[in-house]
Amino acid sequence: MTGARESGAGCGRGDRPTTRDLLCNAGAGAAAGAIAATFMCPLDVIKTRLQVHGLPPAHKGSVIVTSLKDILRTEGFKGLYRGLSPTLVALLPNWAVYFTVYEHLKGFLQSHGDSGNQLTVGANMLAAAGAGAATAISTNPLWVVKTRLQTQGMRQDVVPYKSMRSALKRIAHEEGIKGLYSGIVPSLAGISHVAIQFPAYEKIKCYMARRNNTTVDKLSPGSFAIASATAKVIASAMTYPHEVVRSRLQEQGQARNNEVRYKGVIDCIEKVYRKEGLPGFYRGCATNLLRTTPSAVITFTSYEMIRRFLDRVIPPEKKSIRSPTQI
């Protein structure tokens, strides 16, 4: 996704967002994320389980097909959508926080810059990273619940969580704040993902607009799809290992046998490397790319289209004196 001004007519414009802009950004982002999450949930379940438990035993042929068959056989259709509720619940605050912080940081950096209306790549990366950090801290407990719900069907030695609410209560009671924020360090390290993805997306959009002799706000859905897919593949390939570490740290608190315990990020990295080597850090990467690429296409393209729609239907703020700069 991108901010209001950059999803509009300008490339890298850093206008200070209005309340209307922030509401449009948060609404469009949450709606687009919910659409993508619903469509891609089965692959997300498989990816999470591959990250945490590795390859299924004695699998033949495609890992994805084998995993789908195993889940359907042992858990039914419901198993393909484990963790969807916390994913959807997390999306609204996730994108509300992200876009609010992202737009404010861009406005702040623009007002203290000396590059006219052009926001530099470095400044855009800083804004994206800051927004990512705020989002990770505020929504981490919900992602812990998502991971636990998606993987609990593979463990016979734990009492399963009945719902998202019961999972939050049990984790808080049994593990405390540490359990709710397990995996927060690699999650914060993961802001490098958005710090790469968002500026890349902005630059690709602007390049395509110049190439087609038009403006970003007039790009076709196909152009947004190409830009989002390219940016996502680049960012995912560069930052995937932190997701494996994060998932294993988030999931381990549910296990009652201490055969494999990670004391922290460094210990997890060492044990994964010692037991599985470098491929261990890319376990589930192929599934992840098959999931994140179409997910990014759905999310970003939906966001841009919904954002345009909200721009048309939500009246502009009457008392704004900066309306000539807003498109």
Long-range contacts (C-beta under 8 A, 24 or more apart in sequence): 1-25, 1-28, 1-29, 1-32, 1-95, 1-98, 1-99, 1-198, 1-299, 1-300, 1-303, 2-198, 2-201, 2-202, 2-205, 2-303, 2-304, 3-99, 3-102, 3-103, 3-106, 4-103, 4-307, 4-311, 5-106, 5-326, 6-119, 6-202, 6-205, 6-216, 7-216, 7-217, 7-303, 7-304, 7-307, 8-216, 8-217, 8-311, 8-326, 8-327, 9-215, 9-216, 9-217, 9-327, 10-117, 10-215, 10-216, 10-327, 11-118, 11-202, 11-205, 11-206, 11-209, 11-216, 12-117, 12-118, 12-119, 12-120, 12-124, 12-202, 12-206, 13-117, 13-118, 13-119, 14-106, 14-107, 14-109, 14-110, 14-111, 14-113, 14-117, 14-119, 14-123, 15-107, 15-110, 15-322, 15-325, 15-326, 16-107, 16-110, 16-111, 16-322, 17-103, 17-104, 17-106, 17-107, 18-317, 18-320, 18-322, 18-326, 19-317, 20-314, 20-316, 20-317, 21-103, 21-326, 22-99, 22-100, 22-103, 23-314, 24-307, 24-310, 24-311, 24-314, 25-95, 25-99, 25-100, 25-103, 25-307, 26-92, 26-95, 26-96, 26-99, 26-100, 27-306, 27-310, 28-302, 28-303, 28-306, 28-307, 28-310, 29-95, 29-96, 29-98, 29-99, 29-303, 30-91, 30-92, 30-94, 30-95, 30-96, 31-302, 31-303, 31-306, 32-298, 32-299, 32-300, 32-302, 32-303, 32-306, 33-91, 33-94, 33-95, 33-299, 34-88, 34-91, 35-298, 35-299, 35-302, 36-295, 36-296, 36-298, 36-299, 36-302, 37-84, 37-87, 37-88, 37-91, 37-295, 38-84, 38-88, 39-294, 39-295, 39-298, 40-291, 40-294, 40-295, 40-298, 41-80, 41-81, 41-83, 41-84, 41-87, 42-68, 42-71, 42-80, 42-81, 43-287, 43-290, 43-291, 44-83, 44-87, 44-150, 44-291, 45-71, 45-79, 45-80, 45-81, 45-82, 45-83, 45-150, 46-71, 46-284, 46-287, 47-284, 47-287, 47-288, 47-291, 48-83, 48-146, 48-147, 48-150, 48-151, 48-247, 48-284, 49-150, 49-151, 49-154, 49-284, 50-283, 50-284, 50-287, 51-243, 51-244, 51-247, 51-248, 51-283, 51-284, 52-147, 52-151, 52-247, 52-248, 52-251, 53-151, 53-154, 54-276, 54-280, 54-283, 55-283, 63-286, 63-287, 64-287, 64-290, 71-153, 74-153, 75-153, 79-153, 82-149, 82-150, 82-152, 82-153, 83-145, 83-146, 83-147, 83-149, 83-150, 85-149, 85-163, 85-164, 86-142, 86-143, 86-145, 86-146, 86-149, 86-164, 86-167, 87-142, 87-146, 89-142, 89-164, 90-139, 90-142, 90-143, 90-146, 93-138, 93-139, 94-135, 94-138, 94-139, 97-131, 97-134, 97-135, 97-138, 97-139, 98-131, 98-132, 98-134, 98-135, 99-131, 101-130, 101-131, 101-134, 101-135, 102-127, 102-128, 102-130, 102-131, 102-198, 105-130, 105-131, 121-199, 121-203, 124-198, 124-199, 124-202, 125-195, 125-196, 125-198, 125-199, 126-195, 128-191, 128-194, 128-195, 128-197, 128-198, 128-199, 129-191, 129-192, 129-194, 129-195, 131-194, 132-190, 132-191, 132-193, 132-194, 132-195, 133-188, 133-191, 136-184, 136-187, 136-188, 136-190, 136-191, 137-184, 137-188, 140-180, 140-181, 140-183, 140-184, 140-187, 141-168, 141-171, 141-180, 141-181, 143-183, 143-187, 143-250, 144-171, 144-179, 144-180, 144-181, 144-182, 144-183, 144-250, 145-171, 147-183, 147-247, 147-250, 147-251, 148-250, 148-251, 148-253, 148-254, 151-251, 151-254, 152-254, 155-254, 155-255, 157-255, 157-256, 157-257, 158-254, 158-255, 158-256, 171-253, 174-253, 175-253, 179-253, 182-249, 182-250, 182-252, 182-253, 183-245, 183-246, 183-247, 183-249, 183-250, 185-249, 185-264, 185-265, 186-242, 186-243, 186-245, 186-246, 186-249, 186-265, 187-242, 187-246, 189-242, 190-239, 190-242, 190-243, 190-246, 192-238, 192-239, 192-242, 193-235, 193-236, 193-238, 193-239, 193-242, 194-235, 196-231, 196-234, 196-235, 196-238, 196-239, 197-231, 197-232, 197-234, 197-235, 198-231, 200-230, 200-231, 200-234, 200-235, 201-227, 201-228, 201-231, 201-300, 204-230, 204-231, 217-308, 217-327, 219-304, 221-301, 221-304, 221-305, 224-300, 224-301, 224-304, 225-297, 225-300, 225-301, 227-300, 228-296, 228-297, 228-299, 228-300, 228-301, 229-293, 229-296, 229-297, 231-296, 232-292, 232-293, 232-295, 232-296, 232-297, 233-289, 233-293, 236-285, 236-288, 236-289, 236-292, 236-293, 237-285, 237-289, 240-281, 240-282, 240-285, 240-288, 241-281, 241-282, 243-288, 244-272, 244-280, 244-281, 244-282, 244-283, 244-284, 245-269, 245-272, 245-281, 248-272
